[in-house]
């Protein structure tokens, strides 16, 4: 599961033009907020994170 999160971030987030531009315009926090609230990749990462929490909370 963690490798899936890493692969998703590497494929879509590393070098993301939108994220880079938002960091210039809004700062790091503004770019991060966009990724969390508006980016479909961010939504997928949140879903994977929630699934990961379910796995570890059962142990």
Secondary structure by P-SEA (a helix, b strand, c coil): caaaaaaaaaacccccaaaaaaaaaccaaaaaaaaacccaaaaaaaaaaaaaaaaaaac
